[in-house]
């Protein structure tokens, strides 16, 4: 009996060691399988991205991007520096051999754009007439036209696999969502502080890029108080020009003039004008000329002589 018990105990130990060995092998196989699966998935994702980017269509909501970058940062999308130029950077990003379509949408009668410069960059210009509407209405018109073109392209040219949308608000979400459902690879270029907070447009793209970083936009804060004296000098000199004797310096003209002259964002120029009003440095008067009766911004009388003297000194 003693020998039987010993033999039985030996068999049990052997069986247990075998089970442990098998369990260890199974664990190793599972780990190996997980590593392989992860690597395959990653390779497939990379391959999908690379494959998609060999047939690219770029749609630029230029009305939107132009006004946002100019008003907030005084950054022209068609910048003279190629590393800060939207179109040069996009060509560099996707490659000359991969972009099949490159369109920019805007009311080019309202946007200060060099059309020859854009055409030399192989950009297809899509003029969207906004009937003289303000910036917001013009931007909406471009959104609609862009979305229609993108959807038509997905049917007329099914070889386009990657759709790149460049915008500064969340109005592109519907067309981006449609492209995702159609199995297209979607990339987004956006402005962080201009997108809607309630709906994150980045959720509708495979890849997202912040335009401020992409274009190396100067985002250093501007202090409106630093430009008050220069603004007063600008107003005084504008009214002293013989060619402006019969013209009115309205709020929008003054804002745009200060932005150009002082190289500051339009939003900062508006803040400077507000400071001038609150400090009683300027006033608005109604003046009638051949174009009708309009607002005319002038320096207050007691400041005109002082500004003129300071400009002469």
Secondary structure, 3 states (H helix, E strand, C coil): CHHHHHHHHHHHHHHHHHHHHHHHHHHHHHHHHHHHHHHHHHHHHHHHHHHHCCCEEEEEEHHHHHHHHHHHHCCCCCCCCHHHCHHHHHHHHHCCCCEEEEEEEECCCCCCCCHHHHHHCCCEEEECCCCCCCHHHHHHHHHHHHHHHHHHHHHHCCCCCEEEEECCCCCCHHHHHHHHHCCCEEEEEECHHHCCCCCCHHHHCCEEEEHHHHCCCCCCCCCHHHHHHHHHHHHHHHHHCHHHCCCCCCHHHHHHHHHHHHCCCHHHHHHHHHHHHHCCCEEEEEEEECCEEEEEEEECHHHHHHHHHHHHC
